[in-house]
Amino acid sequence: MEFNEFLKKANEGYKLIPIIKEIESFDREAIDIYSNHFDQVNIQLKRRPKSLPKIKINSSIDNIFKFTFNDFELVDYDPHPAIKAAVSV
């Protein structure tokens, strides 16, 4: 079902719309989109994926239990700007 059809249902009075998204395998994941988040969902759906970042690991560490947060560096990470939305409770 297309997002516009979900939007129409929301405008007809639905407060919470369950969306079923196919994952790469046969598994399915349920996603709930609240009616006050439609603008943010549309923004997200229009975005194009960016290149994946790389992770650099300190190669001088010779014991897996001695790694710290500072031994990892995210390289070439270029995120999209944050999408702000109200929190529904």
Secondary structure by P-SEA (a helix, b strand, c coil): ccaaaaaaaaaacccbbbbbbbccccbbbbbbbcccaaaaaaaaaacccccbbbbbcccccccccccccccccccccccccbbbbbbcc
